[in-house]
Amino acid sequence: MKRFFAVWATVAVWAIFAAVSSFAAAADAPIRLLIITGDHGHDWKTTTRLLKAFIVERSKGKIAVDVTETPSKDLTSENLSKYDVMLLNYKDTAKGSAETRWSDANKQAFVDAIKGGKGLVVYHHASSAFINPNWDEFEKIVGGWRKQGFHGPKHDFTVKKTEAKHPISDGLPNSFAHTTDELYQNSLLPPGSIVLATAYSDPKKPRGTGKDEPVIWVSEYGKGRVFENVLGHDETAIGDPEFQRFMVRGIVWAAGADVSKNAGD
């Protein structure tokens, strides 16, 4: 009997050890990010390369990045289940190949993934995708540019943090000078959005509105978290360290992870 209890105790200890080890391994596992691209009116090859590089570097490896240039193949429920968060650097254009075009099944897998709890990061002009014809559900999820958005010539402007208390912006500078970028104006914000940063659109400049325009915000769709950053038109704008910090923090938050422990800043 004593031997039985000794064996039982040993097995129990090892079972607990295995469970704790498995939990620790899961806790240490990197956030899985899928960048969706392959078609765009902008230079998606350069911006995707730059995004991937600084995300991995700034997160100190806590975000593992995969890229798909063939969303028609990779936007499936099975494949998206592997990831914690998706980043859109994509817009459908007439020049896109068949492998970049989203089928109805691809669109449904995308919507279901976010609704079920996957995170989404919408970067720069990606919110202008699926306008002609308009994909209504996509517009509900991302808002942003759509048909009513616009911008003037690229210029330097100041990005100001709002008073909203949020893990993404907590601890970041109240404002920063952002070098040579497009300032998006008249963006559509999904219901319940929280604006984290704005930039003043100087009416003395071409197409200036005289308003503080939202440039970074968050929202929710179903169980999913959505982070949108409309800054970062090109290599110069992407090189801004504060833009990068917001992006990495937004990815971590959208993935449902602890920003303070995974953003690497």
C-alpha positions as CSV (number, residue, x, y, z in Angstrom):
1,M,0.0,0.0,0.0
2,K,2.8,2.4,0.9
3,R,4.5,1.6,-2.4
4,F,1.2,2.3,-4.2
5,F,0.9,5.8,-2.6
6,A,4.6,6.5,-3.3
7,V,4.1,5.7,-7.0
8,W,0.8,7.7,-7.1
9,A,2.5,10.7,-5.5
10,T,5.4,10.5,-8.0
11,V,3.0,10.4,-10.9
12,A,1.0,13.3,-9.5
13,V,4.1,15.4,-9.0
14,W,5.3,14.7,-12.6
15,A,1.8,15.5,-13.9
16,I,1.8,18.8,-12.0
17,F,5.3,19.6,-13.3
18,A,4.3,18.8,-16.8
19,A,1.2,21.0,-16.6
20,V,3.2,23.9,-15.1
21,S,5.9,23.5,-17.8
22,S,3.3,23.4,-20.5
23,F,1.7,26.6,-19.1
24,A,5.1,28.3,-18.8
25,A,5.9,27.3,-22.4
26,A,2.6,28.7,-23.6
27,A,3.2,31.9,-21.6
28,D,6.6,32.3,-23.2
29,A,5.3,31.6,-26.8
30,P,5.6,34.5,-29.1
31,I,2.5,36.4,-30.4
32,R,1.7,35.0,-33.9
33,L,1.2,37.8,-36.4
34,L,0.1,37.4,-40.0
35,I,0.7,40.3,-42.4
36,I,-1.8,40.1,-45.2
37,T,-0.6,41.8,-48.4
38,G,0.2,41.1,-52.1
39,D,-1.8,43.9,-53.7
40,H,-2.0,47.6,-53.0
41,G,-1.9,51.0,-54.7
42,H,1.2,51.7,-52.5
43,D,4.6,50.1,-52.5
44,W,3.5,47.1,-50.4
45,K,6.8,45.2,-50.9
46,T,8.9,47.8,-49.2
47,T,6.4,48.7,-46.5
48,T,5.9,45.0,-45.6
49,R,9.6,44.4,-45.4
50,L,10.0,47.4,-43.1
51,L,7.1,46.5,-40.9
52,K,8.2,43.0,-40.4
53,A,11.8,44.1,-39.5
54,F,10.9,46.7,-36.9
55,I,8.1,44.6,-35.4
56,V,10.4,41.7,-34.7
57,E,13.3,43.9,-33.5
58,R,11.3,46.2,-31.3
59,S,9.3,43.4,-29.7
60,K,12.6,41.6,-29.1
61,G,11.2,38.4,-30.7
62,K,8.0,38.4,-28.7
63,I,6.1,38.8,-31.9
64,A,6.6,36.2,-34.6
65,V,5.7,37.5,-38.1
66,D,4.5,35.6,-41.1
67,V,3.6,37.2,-44.4
68,T,1.1,36.1,-47.0
69,E,1.1,37.5,-50.5
70,T,-1.5,35.0,-51.6
71,P,-4.6,35.7,-49.4
72,S,-6.8,33.6,-51.7
73,K,-4.9,30.6,-50.5
74,D,-4.1,31.6,-46.9
75,L,-7.3,33.3,-45.6
76,T,-8.9,30.1,-44.4
77,S,-10.4,29.3,-41.0
78,E,-7.8,26.5,-40.6
79,N,-4.8,28.8,-41.4
80,L,-6.1,31.8,-39.4
81,S,-6.5,29.7,-36.3
82,K,-2.7,29.5,-36.1
83,Y,-2.5,33.3,-35.5
84,D,-3.3,35.7,-32.7
85,V,-3.6,38.8,-34.8
86,M,-3.6,39.9,-38.5
87,L,-2.1,43.1,-40.0
88,L,-3.7,44.4,-43.2
89,N,-1.2,46.0,-45.6
90,Y,-3.6,45.4,-48.5
91,K,-5.9,47.0,-51.0
92,D,-7.6,45.3,-53.9
93,T,-6.6,46.8,-57.2
94,A,-7.1,46.0,-60.9
95,K,-3.4,44.9,-61.0
96,G,-3.8,42.2,-58.4
97,S,-3.3,38.6,-59.4
98,A,-5.9,35.9,-58.9
99,E,-4.0,34.7,-55.9
100,T,-4.5,38.1,-54.2
101,R,-8.2,38.3,-54.7
102,W,-10.4,37.4,-51.7
103,S,-13.2,35.0,-52.5
104,D,-16.4,35.0,-50.5
105,A,-15.0,32.1,-48.5
106,N,-11.8,34.1,-47.7
107,K,-13.9,37.1,-46.6
108,Q,-16.1,34.9,-44.3
109,A,-13.0,33.3,-42.7
110,F,-11.6,36.8,-42.1
111,V,-14.8,38.0,-40.5
112,D,-15.3,34.9,-38.4
113,A,-11.7,35.0,-37.1
114,I,-12.1,38.6,-35.8
115,K,-15.6,38.0,-34.5
116,G,-14.3,34.9,-32.7
117,G,-11.5,36.8,-30.9
118,K,-8.5,37.2,-33.3
119,G,-7.0,40.7,-33.4
120,L,-6.8,43.0,-36.4
121,V,-4.3,45.8,-37.1
122,V,-5.3,48.1,-40.0
123,Y,-2.3,50.0,-41.4
124,H,-2.4,53.2,-43.3
125,H,-4.4,52.9,-46.6
126,A,-5.6,49.4,-46.0
127,S,-9.0,50.7,-44.8
128,S,-9.7,51.8,-48.4
129,A,-9.9,48.2,-49.5
130,F,-13.1,46.7,-50.9
131,I,-14.9,49.9,-51.8
132,N,-16.0,49.1,-55.3
133,P,-18.3,47.4,-54.7
134,N,-18.4,48.3,-51.0
135,W,-18.1,45.4,-48.6
136,D,-20.3,46.6,-45.8
137,E,-19.1,44.2,-43.1
138,F,-15.5,45.2,-43.8
139,E,-16.5,48.8,-43.4
140,K,-18.1,48.0,-40.0
141,I,-15.0,46.4,-38.8
142,V,-12.3,48.9,-40.0
143,G,-13.9,52.2,-40.8
144,G,-11.1,54.5,-41.8
145,W,-10.6,55.8,-45.3
146,R,-13.6,54.3,-47.2
147,K,-15.0,56.7,-49.9
148,Q,-15.1,59.9,-47.8
149,G,-11.5,60.0,-46.7
150,F,-8.8,62.3,-48.2
151,H,-5.4,63.9,-47.5
152,G,-3.3,66.8,-48.8
153,P,0.4,66.7,-49.8
154,K,2.8,65.0,-47.5
155,H,4.2,67.3,-44.8
156,D,5.6,67.4,-41.2
157,F,3.0,67.5,-38.4
158,T,2.6,66.9,-34.7
159,V,0.8,63.8,-33.4
160,K,-0.9,64.4,-30.1
161,K,-2.0,61.7,-27.6
162,T,-5.6,62.1,-26.4
163,E,-6.7,61.9,-22.8
164,A,-8.0,58.4,-23.2
165,K,-6.4,56.0,-20.7
166,H,-5.4,52.9,-22.7
167,P,-2.6,50.3,-22.5
168,I,-1.4,51.2,-26.0
169,S,-0.8,54.8,-25.3
170,D,0.0,54.8,-21.5
171,G,3.5,56.0,-20.9
172,L,4.1,57.3,-24.4
173,P,4.9,61.0,-25.0
174,N,2.0,63.4,-25.0
175,S,3.1,64.5,-28.5
176,F,5.7,63.9,-31.1
177,A,6.9,65.5,-34.3
178,H,6.1,63.2,-37.2
179,T,8.2,63.7,-40.3
180,T,6.8,63.9,-43.8
181,D,3.7,61.8,-44.0
182,E,0.1,61.9,-45.3
183,L,-2.4,63.3,-42.8
184,Y,-5.6,61.4,-43.3
185,Q,-8.8,63.4,-42.9
186,N,-12.5,62.8,-42.5
187,S,-11.9,59.2,-41.4
188,L,-14.9,57.0,-40.6
189,L,-14.7,55.6,-37.0
190,P,-16.6,52.4,-36.1
191,P,-19.1,52.8,-33.3
192,G,-17.5,52.7,-29.9
193,S,-14.1,53.6,-31.2
194,I,-11.6,55.2,-28.7
195,V,-9.2,57.7,-30.3
196,L,-5.7,57.5,-29.0
197,A,-3.9,60.1,-31.1
198,T,-4.8,63.0,-33.4
199,A,-3.0,65.5,-35.6
200,Y,-4.1,69.0,-36.4
201,S,-4.9,69.6,-40.0
202,D,-3.7,73.1,-40.7
203,P,-6.2,75.0,-42.8
204,K,-3.4,77.1,-44.3
205,K,-2.1,73.9,-46.0
206,P,-3.8,72.4,-49.1
207,R,-7.0,70.6,-48.1
208,G,-6.5,71.4,-44.5
209,T,-9.6,71.0,-42.4
210,G,-8.7,73.1,-39.3
211,K,-9.6,70.1,-37.1
212,D,-7.8,67.6,-34.9
213,E,-8.0,64.6,-37.1
214,P,-8.0,61.0,-35.6
215,V,-4.9,59.1,-36.7
216,I,-4.8,56.2,-34.2
217,W,-7.8,54.5,-32.6
218,V,-9.1,51.2,-31.3
219,S,-12.4,49.5,-31.5
220,E,-14.0,46.1,-31.1
221,Y,-15.8,43.7,-33.4
222,G,-17.4,40.7,-31.8
223,K,-14.8,39.3,-29.5
224,G,-12.0,40.7,-31.6
225,R,-9.9,43.8,-30.9
226,V,-9.1,46.2,-33.8
227,F,-6.2,48.7,-33.8
228,E,-6.0,51.3,-36.6
229,N,-3.0,53.5,-37.4
230,V,-3.3,55.6,-40.6
231,L,0.2,57.0,-40.4
232,G,3.2,55.4,-42.2
233,H,2.9,56.1,-45.9
234,D,6.5,55.4,-46.9
235,E,10.0,54.5,-45.6
236,T,10.5,58.0,-44.1
237,A,7.2,57.9,-42.1
238,I,7.7,54.3,-41.0
239,G,11.1,55.2,-39.7
240,D,9.6,57.4,-37.0
241,P,10.4,55.6,-33.7
242,E,7.1,56.8,-32.1
243,F,5.1,55.4,-35.0
244,Q,6.9,52.1,-34.5
245,R,6.1,52.1,-30.8
246,F,2.4,52.7,-31.4
247,M,2.4,49.9,-34.0
248,V,4.1,47.3,-31.8
249,R,1.9,48.2,-28.8
250,G,-1.2,48.1,-31.0
251,I,-0.3,44.6,-32.3
252,V,0.2,43.3,-28.7
253,W,-3.0,44.8,-27.5
254,A,-5.0,43.5,-30.5
255,A,-3.6,40.0,-29.8
256,G,-5.0,40.2,-26.3
257,A,-1.6,40.1,-24.7
258,D,-0.1,42.3,-21.9
259,V,1.4,45.4,-23.6
260,S,3.7,46.2,-20.7
261,K,5.3,42.7,-21.0
262,N,5.4,42.2,-24.7
263,A,5.9,45.5,-26.5
264,G,9.7,45.5,-25.9
265,D,10.0,49.3,-25.3
